[in-house]
Amino acid sequence: MNASDPNGSLKKVEYFAQNAKIGESTVAPYTFVWTSVPAGSYNVSATAVDRNDLEIPSRAISLVVGTPPPEVLYVYGTVSVPNLNAADAGAVARLQQTGFAVRLVEAPSSTTADAAGKALIVVSSTINSGDVGDKFRDVEVPVILWEQAVQDNFQMTGNVADFDRGTLGGQTEVEIINSSQMRTRSAIPRSRPFHSPGKACRLGTIRFPHGW
């Protein structure tokens, strides 16, 4: 890359992919070879560091390597920062096991534009509803809401907590009876979100296997 400091020499140029450092160079002309890169889509950028450790980042560019797998946008909450908690880590691992690439984004910094090119969006139950709101309500990408508190933002329910939507403990089945009633049956204690849709028909019964 072309990098220079009008007031002196640069100490180094650092290179990043998805905000993770992948290498650096200390001698002009500044170059770096990124090898053994898995197929996927990446945002790549560079940061010039001068002799006083002042940093100037470049604008990120999009880079596609090989034929990337379908990508899931996984929106998670600050409780999973800096490390994903067990629930988020398990969900991400399962998505990866089924062949998806997973792009992680913290809910407060997520934007509608993050949905571009994704095969699926998953909104974790670890988010605060105000950090997601209706950002992904109108996108042309399927969305799985793990957090019941954003169902009203997606115009799926009203906004009365524990009436229009909420969470019930000890559930193993969910059955949609009619447009105003969703019945659950308990056996093994598990918490499940619920909501009362404005219009619905009975589609069947969802049974959660042991260990879910």
Backbone hydrogen bonds, N-H to C=O, Kabsch-Sander energy under -0.5 kcal/mol:
donor,donor_aa,acceptor,acceptor_aa,energy
3,A,1,M,-0.7
5,D,8,G,-0.6
8,G,5,D,-1.8
11,K,49,V,-2.4
12,K,49,V,-1.7
13,V,25,S,-2.6
14,E,47,T,-2.8
15,Y,23,G,-3.0
16,F,45,S,-3.0
17,A,20,A,-2.5
18,Q,43,N,-2.5
20,A,17,A,-1.8
22,I,15,Y,-2.8
23,G,15,Y,-1.2
25,S,13,V,-2.3
30,Y,1,M,-0.7
31,T,29,P,-0.5
34,W,32,F,-0.6
35,T,33,V,-0.7
40,G,65,V,-1.8
42,Y,63,L,-3.1
44,V,42,Y,-0.6
44,V,61,I,-3.0
45,S,16,F,-2.3
47,T,14,E,-2.6
48,A,56,I,-2.5
49,V,12,K,-2.8
50,D,54,L,-2.3
51,R,9,S,-1.0
53,D,50,D,-2.2
56,I,48,A,-2.4
58,S,46,A,-3.2
61,I,44,V,-2.7
63,L,42,Y,-2.9
65,V,40,G,-3.0
65,V,63,L,-0.5
66,G,64,V,-0.5
72,V,101,A,-3.2
73,L,120,L,-2.6
74,Y,72,V,-0.7
74,Y,103,R,-2.9
75,V,73,L,-0.7
75,V,122,V,-3.0
76,Y,74,Y,-0.6
76,Y,105,V,-1.9
79,V,126,T,-0.5
80,S,77,G,-1.8
81,V,78,T,-1.8
89,A,85,N,-3.0
90,G,86,A,-2.3
91,A,87,A,-2.1
92,V,88,D,-2.6
93,A,89,A,-2.3
94,R,90,G,-2.1
95,L,91,A,-2.1
96,Q,92,V,-2.3
97,Q,93,A,-2.2
98,T,94,R,-1.4
99,G,96,Q,-1.5
100,F,95,L,-2.1
101,A,70,P,-2.6
103,R,72,V,-3.2
103,R,101,A,-0.5
104,L,102,V,-0.6
105,V,74,Y,-2.2
107,A,76,Y,-3.1
109,S,106,E,-0.9
110,S,106,E,-0.8
110,S,107,A,-1.2
114,D,111,T,-1.5
115,A,112,T,-1.8
116,A,113,A,-1.6
118,K,115,A,-2.0
119,A,71,E,-3.1
120,L,71,E,-1.0
121,I,142,P,-2.1
122,V,73,L,-2.9
123,V,144,I,-2.9
124,S,75,V,-2.9
124,S,122,V,-0.7
127,I,124,S,-1.2
131,D,128,N,-2.1
132,V,128,N,-0.6
132,V,129,S,-1.3
133,G,129,S,-3.1
135,K,132,V,-2.3
137,R,134,D,-1.4
139,V,136,F,-0.5
141,V,139,V,-0.7
144,I,121,I,-3.1
145,L,143,V,-0.6
146,W,123,V,-2.8
146,W,144,I,-0.7
147,E,123,V,-0.5
148,Q,146,W,-0.6
150,V,147,E,-1.3
151,Q,148,Q,-1.8
154,F,150,V,-1.4
155,Q,152,D,-1.5
156,M,151,Q,-2.7
157,T,151,Q,-0.7
161,A,159,N,-0.8
162,D,165,R,-2.8
163,F,160,V,-1.7
163,F,165,R,-0.6
164,D,160,V,-2.5
165,R,160,V,-1.1
166,G,194,F,-1.9
168,L,192,R,-2.9
171,Q,190,R,-3.3
172,T,185,R,-2.9
173,E,185,R,-1.3
174,V,206,I,-1.7
175,E,183,R,-2.9
176,I,204,G,-0.9
177,I,175,E,-0.7
177,I,181,Q,-1.9
178,N,181,Q,-1.3
181,Q,178,N,-0.9
183,R,175,E,-2.8
185,R,173,E,-1.0
192,R,168,L,-3.1
194,F,166,G,-2.4
196,S,164,D,-2.7
198,G,156,M,-0.6
206,I,174,V,-2.3
207,R,205,T,-0.6
208,F,172,T,-2.8
212,W,209,P,-1.9
